[in-house]
Structure formats: C-alpha cells, structure tokens
Amino acid sequence: MSTSFQEHYPWTGRPLIASAAMGGYAGPALATAVSRAGGIGFIGALRDVAILDQQLTSAKASLQNDDLKVASESTLPIGVGFLLFATPLDDASVVIGRHKPAIIWLACPAQEQDFGTWSKAMKKVSPSSRIWIQVASVSVALRVVSTCSPDVLVMQSSDAGGHGPFPGAGIVSLVPETRDALNRGGFSEIGVFAAGGMSDGRGVAAALACGADGVVMGTLFLASKEVELPAKEFREAILKTNDGGISTARSAVFDQLAGKSFWPSEYDGRAIAGASYKDFRSGVGIEEVQNRYAIAAKEAHKGFGEEVRAAIWAGSGIGLVTEVKTAGEIVTECRDLARLCLQKAIKCL
C-alpha cells in the first residue's frame, strides 16, 4: 500500500475495503457505518441530487461526534458515487461544493470524454476530494488516466452486480493486466481497486494477490442492516439465492421491465435471474414480460416475492451472502479473513 493511501484516507484500516455506491441502496447510514469500521463508505447518488444533498447533510450530522481522521478538515470521511449519464453536472457540482466528500466516484458516462469534464468540475468545487473512475477494460483505463489523472481506477469485472459496460472480464485477468499496463505507461502512482464477484475475505485476498490496492464490495452489503431496501422480500431473495454464476445473469431486459430503458445501449446489468428474465429467455415477448411485472409490482412484495419479477441487482458472489450483519461486522470479518488467507498462502510457498 502506497503512502498516498494512508495520507488520503487516514481513517481506514488495511486491507482497504469500500462499499459500492449503489444508487437507491447505499445511503448515509451504510456509508457512515462502513467508514466507522475503517472502510470507505459511499453514498450512491440518484438522478435527483436534492436527495443527495439531504443524505450528505444527514451523514455530516451523524459523523460530527466521531473522531475519524481526514486528510483535509473540510472533507467528510465518506464518498459519493455518480452515474454521469443520468446526473446534471451543474446540480451535482453545487452539492459537492457544499459538502465536500473525501472521494467522488465517477461511473457510466454517456460518452467517455465526460469523465474529463466531470473530473475538472469536481476538483474545481472540492479540490481536496479524490477522484475515482470506474471502467471495465484495460484500454479504457489507459485512455482515462491519460486524460483525467484519477487517483483510483475502479476496475469492474463482469461478475459485478448492477450496471456496467459489456462484455467485460474477470478480476483475475483484469486487475493484473491493468496494473502492468499502468506501470508500463508511467502511471504506477494510480491506485487500482477491484470490483465484482467478491463476497467474503477470500475474494478480498484474491484481489490483493492480483495486484489490487483495495476492493469494492456491493452484493455483500445488500445483507447489511444499514442498507436501504424497497421491500423485505428483496433481502430474503438475496439470502436464499446460491450458485451465483447461473442464478444471476447480465441482460438489458432488467432495465425494460417498467418500460423503455433510459440506460445507454452499451450498458447492461447483472441481477438475479428471476421469472421475468426466464420468461424473456424462453421467448415471451417484452410487452407480456412487462405486463406480468406490472401486475407483480402492485403486490405488497413489489415484485420481489417468490418469483422475483423485479430486478434485484446482484453479483455472481451472491451465493456466499447467507446472513444479515451490520456493515461494521462485514468490514471487520472480511478484513480478518483476507489476512488469514494471505498468511495461509504464504505458508504454502
């Protein structure tokens, strides 16, 4: 771990674990709990940044009596994640300038050059904030570091839950190749965080062994007590789903359940392969799939019931998520298990 990580995120423990900026799910309670445990907690911004303003106000109030070290007294020891294609930059700049989170995570632009536009705007309103940029390929990573100079690249694997550009690659190939390419290009100071498919400390250890400076975990925190969920059946579906490689799937159909998707065409999302997905794959037309979803969404379970007609975004590591814990317990247990796994691996040499 480079000195810069210790300087920029002084409240954190090692190995570095971040909770994913899951819009609509990762709110102030989850973000602050993760950071209190020595991780890096993120709030996932939605399209309405007025909600983000309220969330950051809540997080600031929650943290005011905590003694978490920060690199700059003007920043909060949490991060904020934006979906660039869906968020008005001017509105986001106002909120970031007001609250100044320690980290600003940029993902899913309509056009790649939007990374540069956003990076400059965010640094202008909050100079002490660090910029993380999420990509899914080595080629895009190299272009981004050349034009944007981010502090961290979040390398998203094809196993990740939620949205990303396709087709993608696994962590075991994506992270080492990215690290080698950055070193060859003179960008060795840029951090690399692995995202996707890791749901316990063994996955954390594997990512570190591949050359990652830290990890981002999302699906595991869907079982945290602090996450914001639309219905209790959502968590029940997460806990009972196993064999994640076949019980989740990447498809654009998940974004079409309520109507025409607003996502750019180069993105799809990984979710539990429930009844809507299975119907579509078996040849049921999209209009009928949407009709069946609409009927289920009117029920008390909002479509997250036994058949799972709604989209439950989750990664392929979902089978390792089997019980509800606090976010602090998740961070601590993952960190401890990762250390044990790495120590065991050393003994095998």
BELRATA-V615135 format. One record per residue. RES is the residue in three letters. PSI is psi as a letter, one per 20 degrees, with the letter a starting at -180 (999 if undefined). OMEGA is omega in whole degrees, -180 to 180 (* if undefined). D_LAST is the distance of its C-alpha to the last C-alpha in Angstrom with 2 decimals. Layout:
# BELRATA-V615135
res:RES psi:PSI omega:OMEGA d_last:D_LAST
res:RES psi:PSI omega:OMEGA d_last:D_LAST
This chain:
# BELRATA-V615135
res:MET psi:p omega:-177 d_last:21.94
res:SER psi:q omega:179 d_last:24.90
res:THR psi:h omega:-176 d_last:27.76
res:SER psi:h omega:179 d_last:30.08
res:PHE psi:g omega:179 d_last:28.58
res:GLN psi:h omega:180 d_last:29.12
res:GLU psi:g omega:-173 d_last:32.61
res:HIS psi:h omega:-179 d_last:33.67
res:TYR psi:m omega:-171 d_last:32.39
res:PRO psi:i omega:179 d_last:32.60
res:TRP psi:i omega:-170 d_last:33.07
res:THR psi:q omega:173 d_last:29.64
res:GLY psi:r omega:-178 d_last:26.48
res:ARG psi:q omega:-4 d_last:22.85
res:PRO psi:q omega:-174 d_last:21.35
res:LEU psi:p omega:-179 d_last:24.57
res:ILE psi:p omega:178 d_last:26.12
res:ALA psi:q omega:173 d_last:29.48
res:SER psi:p omega:-176 d_last:31.89
res:ALA psi:q omega:179 d_last:33.39
res:ALA psi:m omega:-174 d_last:36.96
res:MET psi:o omega:-178 d_last:38.46
res:GLY psi:p omega:-179 d_last:42.17
res:GLY psi:i omega:-178 d_last:44.33
res:TYR psi:g omega:-178 d_last:41.51
res:ALA psi:n omega:-180 d_last:39.76
res:GLY psi:a omega:-176 d_last:42.55
res:PRO psi:h omega:-180 d_last:42.91
res:ALA psi:g omega:179 d_last:41.93
res:LEU psi:g omega:-177 d_last:38.49
res:ALA psi:g omega:-178 d_last:37.91
res:THR psi:h omega:179 d_last:38.91
res:ALA psi:g omega:179 d_last:36.95
res:VAL psi:g omega:-180 d_last:33.67
res:SER psi:h omega:177 d_last:34.35
res:ARG psi:h omega:-179 d_last:35.37
res:ALA psi:j omega:180 d_last:31.97
res:GLY psi:j omega:174 d_last:30.29
res:GLY psi:a omega:175 d_last:29.81
res:ILE psi:o omega:-178 d_last:32.03
res:GLY psi:p omega:-180 d_last:34.84
res:PHE psi:q omega:167 d_last:36.91
res:ILE psi:p omega:178 d_last:40.40
res:GLY psi:o omega:-178 d_last:41.03
res:ALA psi:q omega:173 d_last:44.40
res:LEU psi:a omega:-176 d_last:46.88
res:ARG psi:h omega:179 d_last:49.76
res:ASP psi:o omega:-176 d_last:52.07
res:VAL psi:i omega:173 d_last:50.82
res:ALA psi:h omega:176 d_last:53.42
res:ILE psi:g omega:178 d_last:51.13
res:LEU psi:g omega:178 d_last:48.27
res:ASP psi:g omega:179 d_last:50.65
res:GLN psi:g omega:-179 d_last:51.30
res:GLN psi:g omega:180 d_last:47.63
res:LEU psi:h omega:174 d_last:46.77
res:THR psi:g omega:178 d_last:49.77
res:SER psi:g omega:180 d_last:48.52
res:ALA psi:g omega:180 d_last:44.99
res:LYS psi:g omega:179 d_last:46.51
res:ALA psi:h omega:-180 d_last:48.70
res:SER psi:h omega:-175 d_last:45.84
res:LEU psi:i omega:-171 d_last:43.73
res:GLN psi:h omega:179 d_last:46.60
res:ASN psi:j omega:178 d_last:45.98
res:ASP psi:q omega:-180 d_last:42.19
res:ASP psi:l omega:179 d_last:40.69
res:LEU psi:p omega:180 d_last:38.04
res:LYS psi:p omega:176 d_last:37.43
res:VAL psi:q omega:-178 d_last:38.19
res:ALA psi:h omega:178 d_last:38.01
res:SER psi:p omega:-178 d_last:41.72
res:GLU psi:i omega:-178 d_last:44.28
res:SER psi:i omega:-176 d_last:45.86
res:THR psi:q omega:174 d_last:42.92
res:LEU psi:q omega:-179 d_last:41.83
res:PRO psi:l omega:174 d_last:38.19
res:ILE psi:r omega:178 d_last:37.93
res:GLY psi:r omega:176 d_last:38.00
res:VAL psi:p omega:178 d_last:40.34
res:GLY psi:p omega:-179 d_last:39.58
res:PHE psi:q omega:166 d_last:42.29
res:LEU psi:o omega:-168 d_last:42.97
res:LEU psi:h omega:-176 d_last:44.76
res:PHE psi:h omega:-172 d_last:46.90
res:ALA psi:i omega:-171 d_last:48.39
res:THR psi:p omega:176 d_last:48.95
res:PRO psi:p omega:-176 d_last:51.85
res:LEU psi:g omega:-178 d_last:50.45
res:ASP psi:g omega:179 d_last:53.47
res:ASP psi:g omega:179 d_last:53.30
res:ALA psi:h omega:-179 d_last:49.56
res:SER psi:h omega:179 d_last:50.15
res:VAL psi:g omega:-178 d_last:52.73
res:VAL psi:g omega:180 d_last:50.48
res:ILE psi:g omega:178 d_last:47.48
res:GLY psi:h omega:-180 d_last:49.82
res:ARG psi:h omega:-171 d_last:51.13
res:HIS psi:h omega:175 d_last:47.89
res:LYS psi:m omega:174 d_last:45.25
res:PRO psi:q omega:-178 d_last:41.92
res:ALA psi:h omega:-176 d_last:38.86
res:ILE psi:p omega:174 d_last:37.46
res:ILE psi:o omega:-175 d_last:39.31
res:TRP psi:p omega:-178 d_last:37.41
res:LEU psi:p omega:-177 d_last:39.16
res:ALA psi:q omega:169 d_last:38.72
res:CYS psi:m omega:176 d_last:40.68
res:PRO psi:q omega:172 d_last:43.36
res:ALA psi:h omega:176 d_last:46.32
res:GLN psi:q omega:-175 d_last:45.75
res:GLU psi:h omega:-178 d_last:42.74
res:GLN psi:i omega:177 d_last:44.92
res:ASP psi:h omega:176 d_last:45.50
res:PHE psi:g omega:-179 d_last:42.14
res:GLY psi:g omega:180 d_last:43.73
res:THR psi:g omega:-180 d_last:46.96
res:TRP psi:g omega:-179 d_last:45.32
res:SER psi:g omega:-180 d_last:42.93
res:LYS psi:g omega:-178 d_last:45.94
res:ALA psi:g omega:-179 d_last:48.03
res:MET psi:g omega:179 d_last:45.45
res:LYS psi:h omega:179 d_last:44.74
res:LYS psi:g omega:-177 d_last:48.50
res:VAL psi:h omega:-180 d_last:49.18
res:SER psi:m omega:-173 d_last:46.04
res:PRO psi:h omega:-177 d_last:44.65
res:SER psi:i omega:179 d_last:42.06
res:SER psi:q omega:177 d_last:40.46
res:ARG psi:q omega:-178 d_last:37.21
res:ILE psi:p omega:173 d_last:37.26
res:TRP psi:p omega:179 d_last:34.63
res:ILE psi:p omega:-178 d_last:35.24
res:GLN psi:p omega:176 d_last:33.97
res:VAL psi:r omega:-175 d_last:33.53
res:ALA psi:j omega:179 d_last:31.90
res:SER psi:q omega:-179 d_last:31.41
res:VAL psi:g omega:-177 d_last:30.11
res:SER psi:g omega:178 d_last:33.62
res:VAL psi:h omega:178 d_last:35.28
res:ALA psi:g omega:-179 d_last:32.67
res:LEU psi:h omega:178 d_last:33.49
res:ARG psi:h omega:-178 d_last:37.20
res:VAL psi:g omega:-179 d_last:37.01
res:VAL psi:h omega:179 d_last:35.24
res:SER psi:h omega:-175 d_last:37.79
res:THR psi:h omega:-172 d_last:40.75
res:CYS psi:h omega:-178 d_last:39.78
res:SER psi:l omega:179 d_last:37.12
res:PRO psi:r omega:176 d_last:35.54
res:ASP psi:h omega:-179 d_last:33.27
res:VAL psi:q omega:167 d_last:30.86
res:LEU psi:p omega:172 d_last:30.44
res:VAL psi:o omega:-178 d_last:29.87
res:MET psi:o omega:-174 d_last:28.33
res:GLN psi:p omega:-179 d_last:29.68
res:SER psi:r omega:179 d_last:28.12
res:SER psi:i omega:178 d_last:30.29
res:ASP psi:i omega:-174 d_last:28.98
res:ALA psi:q omega:172 d_last:30.74
res:GLY psi:r omega:-179 d_last:33.79
res:GLY psi:b omega:-168 d_last:37.06
res:HIS psi:q omega:175 d_last:38.20
res:GLY psi:r omega:176 d_last:36.72
res:PRO psi:q omega:-179 d_last:37.52
res:PHE psi:q omega:11 d_last:36.71
res:PRO psi:h omega:177 d_last:35.08
res:GLY psi:r omega:-179 d_last:31.75
res:ALA psi:r omega:178 d_last:28.06
res:GLY psi:r omega:-179 d_last:24.95
res:ILE psi:g omega:-173 d_last:22.65
res:VAL psi:h omega:176 d_last:19.68
res:SER psi:h omega:-173 d_last:21.90
res:LEU psi:g omega:-176 d_last:24.40
res:VAL psi:g omega:179 d_last:22.41
res:PRO psi:g omega:-180 d_last:20.28
res:GLU psi:h omega:177 d_last:23.45
res:THR psi:g omega:-179 d_last:25.52
res:ARG psi:g omega:179 d_last:23.33
res:ASP psi:g omega:-179 d_last:23.38
res:ALA psi:h omega:178 d_last:27.11
res:LEU psi:g omega:180 d_last:27.87
res:ASN psi:g omega:179 d_last:26.14
res:ARG psi:h omega:-177 d_last:28.05
res:GLY psi:j omega:180 d_last:31.23
res:GLY psi:k omega:-179 d_last:31.11
res:PHE psi:k omega:-175 d_last:30.43
res:SER psi:i omega:-179 d_last:27.11
res:GLU psi:i omega:-179 d_last:28.81
res:ILE psi:p omega:-179 d_last:29.35
res:GLY psi:q omega:177 d_last:27.12
res:VAL psi:p omega:175 d_last:25.66
res:PHE psi:p omega:179 d_last:25.68
res:ALA psi:p omega:179 d_last:24.59
res:ALA psi:p omega:174 d_last:27.21
res:GLY psi:o omega:173 d_last:27.58
res:GLY psi:i omega:-178 d_last:26.06
res:MET psi:p omega:-178 d_last:24.06
res:SER psi:j omega:171 d_last:25.57
res:ASP psi:a omega:-176 d_last:23.16
res:GLY psi:h omega:178 d_last:20.20
res:ARG psi:h omega:176 d_last:17.73
res:GLY psi:h omega:177 d_last:19.60
res:VAL psi:g omega:180 d_last:19.56
res:ALA psi:g omega:180 d_last:15.76
res:ALA psi:g omega:180 d_last:15.70
res:ALA psi:g omega:178 d_last:18.40
res:LEU psi:g omega:179 d_last:16.82
res:ALA psi:h omega:179 d_last:13.65
res:CYS psi:i omega:177 d_last:16.34
res:GLY psi:j omega:178 d_last:17.93
res:ALA psi:q omega:175 d_last:20.61
res:ASP psi:i omega:179 d_last:22.12
res:GLY psi:a omega:-178 d_last:23.24
res:VAL psi:q omega:172 d_last:24.44
res:VAL psi:p omega:-179 d_last:27.85
res:MET psi:p omega:-179 d_last:28.53
res:GLY psi:g omega:-175 d_last:31.92
res:THR psi:g omega:-179 d_last:32.23
res:LEU psi:h omega:-179 d_last:30.56
res:PHE psi:i omega:172 d_last:33.22
res:LEU psi:i omega:176 d_last:35.96
res:ALA psi:j omega:179 d_last:35.44
res:SER psi:q omega:179 d_last:35.89
res:LYS psi:h omega:-175 d_last:39.11
res:GLU psi:i omega:-177 d_last:40.00
res:VAL psi:q omega:178 d_last:39.89
res:GLU psi:p omega:-177 d_last:43.31
res:LEU psi:q omega:-178 d_last:44.03
res:PRO psi:h omega:-179 d_last:47.24
res:ALA psi:q omega:-179 d_last:47.48
res:LYS psi:h omega:179 d_last:45.85
res:GLU psi:h omega:178 d_last:45.35
res:PHE psi:g omega:-180 d_last:42.94
res:ARG psi:h omega:179 d_last:40.40
res:GLU psi:h omega:178 d_last:41.14
res:ALA psi:h omega:178 d_last:40.30
res:ILE psi:g omega:-174 d_last:36.97
res:LEU psi:h omega:-176 d_last:36.01
res:LYS psi:i omega:-178 d_last:37.13
res:THR psi:p omega:178 d_last:35.65
res:ASN psi:a omega:-180 d_last:32.52
res:ASP psi:l omega:-170 d_last:30.82
res:GLY psi:h omega:-180 d_last:30.94
res:GLY psi:h omega:180 d_last:30.35
res:ILE psi:i omega:-180 d_last:33.78
res:SER psi:i omega:169 d_last:35.54
res:THR psi:q omega:-179 d_last:35.46
res:ALA psi:q omega:173 d_last:36.77
res:ARG psi:p omega:-179 d_last:37.50
res:SER psi:q omega:174 d_last:41.21
res:ALA psi:i omega:-176 d_last:44.13
res:VAL psi:h omega:-180 d_last:46.26
res:PHE psi:h omega:-180 d_last:44.96
res:ASP psi:i omega:-178 d_last:46.73
res:GLN psi:j omega:-174 d_last:49.94
res:LEU psi:h omega:-179 d_last:50.57
res:ALA psi:j omega:-178 d_last:53.03
res:GLY psi:a omega:-179 d_last:54.53
res:LYS psi:p omega:-180 d_last:53.76
res:SER psi:q omega:176 d_last:50.37
res:PHE psi:j omega:-180 d_last:50.47
res:TRP psi:q omega:174 d_last:46.98
res:PRO psi:q omega:-172 d_last:46.79
res:SER psi:h omega:-178 d_last:46.34
res:GLU psi:j omega:180 d_last:42.91
res:TYR psi:q omega:166 d_last:41.32
res:ASP psi:a omega:-177 d_last:40.65
res:GLY psi:q omega:177 d_last:38.95
res:ARG psi:p omega:-180 d_last:36.60
res:ALA psi:r omega:176 d_last:38.20
res:ILE psi:p omega:-178 d_last:38.51
res:ALA psi:m omega:-177 d_last:40.13
res:GLY psi:b omega:-172 d_last:43.18
res:ALA psi:h omega:-179 d_last:46.71
res:SER psi:g omega:-180 d_last:47.75
res:TYR psi:g omega:-179 d_last:44.88
res:LYS psi:h omega:177 d_last:45.38
res:ASP psi:g omega:-178 d_last:49.12
res:PHE psi:g omega:-180 d_last:48.68
res:ARG psi:h omega:-179 d_last:46.27
res:SER psi:j omega:175 d_last:48.76
res:GLY psi:j omega:177 d_last:51.55
res:VAL psi:p omega:-178 d_last:53.29
res:GLY psi:q omega:-175 d_last:54.84
res:ILE psi:h omega:180 d_last:53.61
res:GLU psi:h omega:178 d_last:56.96
res:GLU psi:h omega:175 d_last:56.76
res:VAL psi:g omega:179 d_last:53.13
res:GLN psi:h omega:179 d_last:54.36
res:ASN psi:g omega:179 d_last:57.30
res:ARG psi:h omega:177 d_last:55.20
res:TYR psi:g omega:-179 d_last:52.92
res:ALA psi:h omega:178 d_last:56.01
res:ILE psi:g omega:-179 d_last:57.35
res:ALA psi:h omega:-177 d_last:54.09
res:ALA psi:h omega:179 d_last:53.76
res:LYS psi:i omega:179 d_last:57.12
res:GLU psi:r omega:-179 d_last:55.86
res:ALA psi:h omega:-179 d_last:54.67
res:HIS psi:i omega:175 d_last:51.05
res:LYS psi:k omega:180 d_last:51.57
res:GLY psi:j omega:180 d_last:49.95
res:PHE psi:j omega:-177 d_last:46.71
res:GLY psi:b omega:-171 d_last:47.91
res:GLU psi:g omega:-179 d_last:46.90
res:GLU psi:h omega:-176 d_last:47.26
res:VAL psi:m omega:177 d_last:45.57
res:ARG psi:h omega:177 d_last:47.93
res:ALA psi:r omega:178 d_last:46.97
res:ALA psi:p omega:173 d_last:43.91
res:ILE psi:n omega:-177 d_last:40.99
res:TRP psi:p omega:-178 d_last:38.44
res:ALA psi:q omega:-180 d_last:34.92
res:GLY psi:r omega:-176 d_last:31.55
res:SER psi:i omega:177 d_last:29.61
res:GLY psi:j omega:-175 d_last:27.51
res:ILE psi:h omega:-178 d_last:30.73
res:GLY psi:i omega:178 d_last:29.77
res:LEU psi:i omega:-179 d_last:27.41
res:VAL psi:o omega:-169 d_last:30.39
res:THR psi:i omega:180 d_last:32.12
res:GLU psi:q omega:180 d_last:33.82
res:VAL psi:p omega:178 d_last:35.74
res:LYS psi:r omega:172 d_last:34.38
res:THR psi:q omega:179 d_last:35.36
res:ALA psi:h omega:178 d_last:33.73
res:GLY psi:g omega:178 d_last:32.57
res:GLU psi:g omega:179 d_last:30.82
res:ILE psi:g omega:-179 d_last:29.14
res:VAL psi:g omega:-177 d_last:27.81
res:THR psi:g omega:-178 d_last:26.67
res:GLU psi:h omega:178 d_last:25.00
res:CYS psi:g omega:-180 d_last:23.16
res:ARG psi:g omega:-178 d_last:21.95
res:ASP psi:g omega:-179 d_last:20.84
res:LEU psi:h omega:178 d_last:19.03
res:ALA psi:g omega:179 d_last:17.23
res:ARG psi:g omega:180 d_last:15.97
res:LEU psi:g omega:-180 d_last:14.86
res:CYS psi:g omega:-180 d_last:13.04
res:LEU psi:h omega:176 d_last:11.16
res:GLN psi:g omega:177 d_last:10.42
res:LYS psi:g omega:180 d_last:9.28
res:ALA psi:h omega:179 d_last:6.97
res:ILE psi:h omega:180 d_last:5.45
res:LYS psi:h omega:-180 d_last:5.47
res:CYS psi:i omega:-178 d_last:3.79
res:LEU psi:999 omega:* d_last:0.00
